[in-house]
Amino acid sequence: MNDGPVEFIEDNASLNQVGSDKFWKVMIVDDEKSIHDITITSLKGFMFEGRGIRFLNAFSGQEAVALFHLHPDTALLIVDVVMETQNAGLNFVHYIREKLKNHVVQVVIRTGQPGLAPESDVISKYKINAYYSKTELRIQKLISLFTASLRTFDISVRLEAELEKRREAEQELISLNKTLEEKIEERTRQLARANKLKNLFLANVSHEIRTPMNGIVGMADLLMDEDLAPDQKEYARIIQSSAASLLAIINDILDISKIESGRIIFEQRSFSVKMLIHEVISLFRFKAGEKKLDLIIDISEDMPHFLVGDETRIKQILINLVGNAVKFTEQGFIRLAARIENKDNEECLLFFEVEDTGPGIDDAYKDRMFDPFSQQDASINRKYGGTGLGLAISRHLARLMAGDVEVYNNKIHGSVFKVVLRLKKNSSGSFEAVTKEEEKIGDLKKRISQLGLKILLAEDHPVNQRVILLMLKKMNLSATVVANGEEVLRMIREKAFDLILMDVRMPVLDGIETTKIIRALESDIKKKGIPIIALTALAMQEDAERCLKAGMDRFLTKPIHPDKIVYAIADLFKV
């Protein structure tokens, strides 16, 4: 407490002249004027924290309510109980605490009739800070009361201000989070739209390229079956190789799109590791022969006959790695090795190594060589071509199969790509596809030709019509050709067919809707369904799912190799 002059200000003093931050406001609520005078006189010269007191005077509960609305920053209320009514003071306190929700202002009951308002009841019910009879509050006690009350008020105000700042900060954070969430949601929607448009664009590009490529590849395959002169055979092989390179680029672009959107689906089927490796190496014998490169196969003796996994995706990884090795190696050899670990468990680790004697990998490039579209430098692209997607796809596929792809420089010269995949063992020791893989394709064609199948071909592209008819001719089969779905429906009403080869994108009525109508008609008359094979340039997984859901029995993607049709027909008719 600091000694100094009393700063008593009448209630009608201008608030513009006296700021509330210069004084503590104390309201006396009592119907006896003498109580007001005694209190003010007793606190003459009182200061707390360098601030004097401004007394506010109310002589009834109603007057106190009105005065408090004018001075909501009042620090201390000294309230009598009995005024215009027996509970006028308590009603005023109840109004402050419960209606105005003000729990900061300090409230002291000072009553001349304690029996009418027992201390314990009043303090608990009305949230009073202190309770005195009028005879108790002498000068020294008043000074102690004011000091304690103003200190408590000051602390409470500071805490309330701090809490308000925190509430405002929290509200600001909530508002900011909401704004960020809205921006993220909008960005997500934009990305989803962009991704959808990208996928649609890629699907359309793929379709438009695959449609004419079916004619190129199909005719090249048919030419290779003919008795050609050596140089003509070489021309056909070049066409095949060029078309395969173009198709690989298209497949890489589609695959990276599928991987990015999480739409890669893996099959779990039995396959022969040895057969897979020999098939991969056979694809590169011609290119390796041109460069006089040795292709070496190194398979561990304890390799199981069959494992379970996605043979197509594993082959894709090896084709990318061996293809790169052949592309970048000018002399020496390419070695494809395979070994297995944990072979006695239900799951095993399958390891591949692709070793070459090429230029090796620059250490600075190793960290980014698995990034999409990445190549060591522009001169590599100019000399060797390629999209820079093969390694990225290979690593993604391996990791999706609980494995990985790593690269190391060879101790002597060149590089080594190491692949590890987690696969299941084929506990039955059988191989689902082994019968069909080992059967001679010629024998299958002969068996199919004996069926005498009546085939309906729905294809709107004249070149593809010709290619597929020639492929069927190799099996001594023919087909009735139509160009759209409406013609298909008309033909099946007029004739009985054993098999429909159905393009998906056709004018007038597409293959999906046509199939749905056929299946609905068959269901109505309880007729056995005509086998339908999709022959389409649409290559996405969802395209296959749509075809099968519509009621098609098999799904073949253009460009179509003759053997694919042979196997599909043989499978459908249990040849």
N, C-alpha and C positions, 0 to 999 in steps of 0.2 A: 504494500500500500504506500502511495506517495502522498505527502502533505501538499496542499495547494488550495487555491480559492475554489469555492463551490460554483459549479456552472449549472444553475437552475434556470430552466427556460420554460416560460409559460406555454401552455398547450397551443395558443394561437400564434406562436412565433413562426415566421416564414421558414419552410423547409428549404427554400432556395438559398436562404442566408446561412442556415445551419445544416450541414450535411450529416447524414446518419452515420457515416464512417468516422465522425469526430466525437460522437457521444454514444454511450450505451443508453438504449431506451428502456425505461422501467415504467410499467403501468401499475398505478395503485387503483384497485377497484374496491371501494368502500363507501357506504352511504353516510358515514360520519366525516365531516370536513376536518375535524380536529385530528383525526388519524392521518389524513393527508399532510397536514401542517407539521405534526410531530415527526413524521417520517422524513420529510424534506429537511427539517431543521436538524434532525439527528445526523444526517449524512452530509452536513455542510463541509465542504472541502474534500469529499471523497473522490479519489481517482483510482482507476484500475487500468494497467497497461497503457498509461499515458492518455487515457480518455476519461472525460467527465461523464456526468449522468444527465439525461434529459428525462424529466418526469412527465408522464402522461396521466391525466386524472379522469377517472370515470366513477360515477356515484350510483350506478345501477348495472345489472347484468346486461340489459339491452344497450345501454350507452357503451359498455365495454366492448360488445360485439361490433358496434359501428366504429368505434375508435380503433379496434384491432385491424379492421379492414383497411383503415387509412395508414396503419403502421404495422404491416406484417413482419417487419424485421425487429420487433420488440424482443428484448433479451430476457426480461424477467417480469412475471405477473405476481403481484401480491394481492390476493383475493380474499375478501370476506365471504362468508357463506350466506348469512341471512341479510337480505336487502329488501327489494320490493316483494320478494317471496322468500319462503324459508330455505329454498334450494337455488336461489338465483345465481349465487357464485359457482356452485357445482354445475349447474346447467351451462354456464358460460365456459367452464373448463371442459365439459363434455363436448361442447361445440368446437372448441379449439382442437382437441385431440381427435375426435371421431369424424366430425364433418370436414374440417379443414385439413385433417391429417398432419397437423403440425406437432411433431414430437421433439422439436429442438428447443423451443422456448421453455424456460424454467418456470415452474408454477409452485408458489408457496401459499398455502392456506394460512390465513391469519383471522381467527374467529373469536368473537366475544362470547360464544355459546358452544363450547366444545361438546356438550352433551347431545346437541342436535345433529352433530356430524362426527361420530366416533373416528379417531385417528386411523386405526388399522383398516377400517372399511373404506374410508375415503382414499387413502394412499393406494390401495390395491385396485379399487374400482375405477378411479379417475386418473390414474397415472400421475399422481402428485409427486413433486420432488422433495417437499418438506411441509411440516404441519406444526403450527404454533398457535398458542392462545395469545390474545392481544397483550396480556400482562407480561408474557415472557420476552417479547421482543424489545429489550432495552438497547441502548446505543451500541455497546460493544458487540452484542449478539447480532444486531442489524448489520454492523460492518462485516462481521465474519460471514453472515448469510449472503450479503451482496458479493463479497469476494469469491466465495465458493460457487455461487450461482453463475456469476459472470464468467468465471474460469470454465465451468462446465459448458455454458452456452458457447463460449468461444471455441472450445475443442469440438463441440458438436457441429458447429457451423463449418469449421475447417474440414471435419470428416465428411460432412454432407456435401461440401463443395468438391472434395476429392472424389467421393462416390459419384457425384453428378458428372464429373469429368470422365470417370471410368465408364459410366453408363453411356455418355455421349460418344466416347471412343469405341465402346462395344457396338453401339448402334451404327457408328460410322463404318466399323469393320463388317458388320452384318450387311449394311447397304453395299459396301465395296465388294464383299463376297457374292452378294446377289447379282451385282452388275457383272462381276467376273464370270459367274456361273452362266448368266444369260449370254455373255460374249462367247464363252466356251461352247455352250449349246448351239449358238448360231454358227460358230466356226465348225463344230462337229457336223451340223446339217449341211453347211457349205462343202465340207470335205466329202461327206457322204454323197452329195449330189455330183461333185466333181469325180469321185471314184466311180459312181454309177455311169456317168457319161464316158469316163475313160474305158471302163470295162465294155460298155456298149460299143464304143468306137473300136476297141481291139477285137471284139467279137465280129463286128461287121467287116473290119479289114481282113481278119482271118478267113471269114467266109468267102469274101470276094477273091482272095488269093487262092484259097484251097479249091474253089470251083474250077478255074481253068487248069490249076495244077493237077487235078484229078485226070484231066485229059492227057497232060504231058507225061506224068508218071505212069499212068495206065498204059499208054501206048508204048512207052519205053519198056515196061515190064513185058508186054506182049511181044515186042520185037526181040527181047532177049530169049524168048522161048522158040523163036524161029531159027531155021537153019541158015544163018547168015555167014557171009564171008568175014574173015578176021577183022578187016578194017571197018566193016559195017557193025560188027559186034562192038568194036571199040567206040564207034559213034554213039551207039545205044547206051553203052556204059557211061559215057561222058554226060549224056542227057540225064541218066539216072542219078549220077553223082551230083550234078548241078542242082537238080530238083531236090535232092535230099538235103543239100546245104541250105537252100532257101527254106525248106520246111523246118529245118532245125532252128533257124533264126526266128521264124514265126512261133514255134513251140516255146523257145526261150522267153520271148516277150510275153506270151500268154502265161507261162509258168511263174515268172516273177510277179505278174499281176495277181495270180492266185495265191502265191505265198504271202504277199503284202496284205491281202484281204482275209487271210486265214481260211482259204477254201480248198486247200489241198487235202484229198482223202486218200488214205493208204489201204491197199488190199492186203489181206493176209492169206496167202496161198503157198502151197509147197512148190519149191523150185530146186533145180540142180545148180549148184554153184559152178561145177565144172562145165556144164553145158552153157551157162551164162557167159563165163569167161571166154570160151571158144567162140561163141557168137559175137562177142564184142571184138575180139581180135580179128575175126574173119571180115568185119566191116572195114578194117584198115589195111588189109593185106595188099590191096592194089596200090594205095597211096604210099605205103611204106616201101613197096617194091620199086616204085618210080624213083625213090630217093636212096634205094639200096640199103634200107634200114632193116636190121634183124628184129623180129618180133618174138619175144621170149615169154613163155607161160611157165609159171612156177607155183604149183599148188601143193600144199603140204599133204603128206601121205595119209594123215589122220582126218582129212576133211570128210564130214558126213556126206552121204549120197544126196540128201535133201534137207533143206531148211525151210522155215516158214517166214514169209515176208512179202514185200511188194517188189517182185522181180523187175517190173517195168521201171520203177524209180531207181532201183539199185543199178540197173543197166544204164539208165540215163546218167547217173553219176560217173560210172566208169567210161562211158562214151565221151563225156566232156573231158575227162582227165587224159584218156588215151589219145583223143583227138587233138588236144593241145600239145601233147608230147610229140605226136607225129608232125604236127604243123611247125613246131619250133626247132625240131632236131634235124640237122642237116646231114649228120653222119654218126654211125655207131649203132645203138640199139635202143629199143623200148622194152621194158620188162614189166609184165603184169603178174604180181604175186598175190596169193591168198593163203591165209592160215586162220586157225580158230583157237579160241581159249574158252575155258569153262565148258568143255564139250560134254562133260558128264552131268551137267545141270540141265534143268528144263529150258533155261535161257542161256544163250552163249554170246560171245563177242566175236564177230567176223571182221578180220583185218584184211585190207587190200593195200598194196603198194604199187604205185605207178612210177617207175624209175626211168629216166632218160639221160642221154648224153648231150643234151642241148646246151644253151648258153647259161643256164642257171637263173636264179632270181636275185635281183638287186635287193640287198638288205633293207634299204629305205622304202622299197615297194611292198615288202612282205605284209606290212600292217594293213595296207589298203587294197591288196590284190583281190580280196574276197568281197569288196564293195561292188554293188551293181554298176555296170557301164565303165568299170575301171580298167585301164590298160596302162602298161608301164610307161609308154610315151607315144606320141603321135606317129612316130616312124613305124612302130609295131603295127598300128592299124593300117597304115598305108601299104606295108609290105605283106601282112598276113590277113588283114580284114578281121571280121568278127564284131560282135556287139558288146563284148565285155560282160556278158551275163552268165556264161557257163559256170565259172567258179563260184559266183554268188549263189546260183541255184543249187549247185552241188553241195555247198556247205549247209544251206538252209534245209535241203532234203535230208542230209545226214543228221542234222540236229533234231529234226522232227522225228527221226527214227532213233532218238536217244543216243546219237553218236556225234561224230565231228569229222572235219577234213583239215589236215594241217600240211604245211609245206616245209621242206628242208632242202638245203643245197647238198648235192652229192659231195662226198669226200674228194673225189677226183675231179669230175666235171659234170655239170648238169644238175637236175633237181629230182627230189623224191616227194611225191604226194602220198600221204598216208591217210587212209579212211578206216574208221572204226564204226561198226553198226551193232546195235543190240537186237538180236533176233531170237525167235523161238526155234527149238528143235522140233523136227517132225517125228513125234513119238511113235506114230504108227508105222513109219518106215516106208509108207506108200507115197506116190506122187500122182496127184489128181490128173494132171495134164500129160503124164508121160505117154499114155497110149496114143493120144492124138499127135504129140510131138514126134514120136518115133514112127508112126505110120507114114508110109510113102504118100506124098501128095497125089501122085498119079493113081494110086490105088483108091484113094478117097474120091477122086474125080470119076473114076470108073464106076464106083458104087453109086454115086449121086446120079450119074447119067442113066443108070438102070431104073431109077425111081419114076422116070417119065413125068416130071413135075410140070404142071401148068403154072407159069409164072407171069405175074403182072408187074411191070416196071413203071413206076411213077417218077418221072424226071423231066424237068422243063428245059434243061440245057442240052442242045443237040449233040455236042461233042461228048458229053458224059453219057448220053443215051448210047452212042456208038461204042464207047469204051466198055461199058457194062455188058452190052450185047456180045461183044467180042470175048469178054471174060467168060460169059455163060457158054458161048460156043465151044470154048476149050473143054467144057464139061459135057459137050453134046446136048446142051440145053438151049432153048430159045425163050423169048418172052413177048408178050403183048405190051406195047409202049403207049403210055398216055402222058400228058403234060401238066395235069393239075388234079387236085382232089375231087372236083366235081366229076371229072372223067373216070376217076377210080370208082366212085359210087355208081356211076352209070354202068361201067363194065362188070362189076360184081353182081349187079342185078341181072345182067344178060348171060353171064357165063360163070362157071365154077372154077375157082383158082385154088391151087395148093399153097401158094406163097406170094406175098407182095413185097417187092423191094421199093421202099418209100423214101423219096427225098422229103426234107422237112420244109424248106422254104420254096414254095411254089405259088404262082399267081392263082387268083380266084379263090381257092381253098387250100390252105397249107396242110402239111402232113400230120401235124398234131391234131387239128380239128377233124381231119378226115378219119384218123384212127379212132378218135372218140366216138364218131358217128357209127363207124363199123362195129365197134365193140357194143354200143348201145343196141344196134339192130340185132346183133347176134344174141344178146341177152334177152331181147323181147321174144325171139322165136326159139330160144334155148338151143341155139346152134353152136357146134364146136367152132372155136375161134380160128380164123385163118392166120397162120404165122406171118408176122410183119417184121421185116428187118429195116431199120433206119439206115439210109445211106446219105450222110449229110456233111456239109462243109462246116457246120457248127461244131466247135471242138471243146466247149467249156463243160465242166462237170455238171452244172445245172441244166445244160442242154440234154445231156444223157438222162438225167433224172426226170426231166419233163417228158421225154419220149417214152421212157419206161412207165411213168405214171399214167400216161395217156393210153397205154395198152400195147405198145410195141414190145416185141420179144427180144430183139437184139439191137445194138447201137454200134454202127461202124462209121468212123470218121474219114472223110476224104482228105488227101488222096488215098484211094482204096487199093490195097495190094490184092491180086487175085486170090492168094492163099487165104486172106481174111474171109472172103465170101465162101470159099470152100469149107473152112472150119465152121463158120456160122451155120451154113446149111446142114453140114454133117451133124452138128450138135443138135439142131432143131429136130431133125428127122432120125436121130439116133442111128446114124450110119456107122 
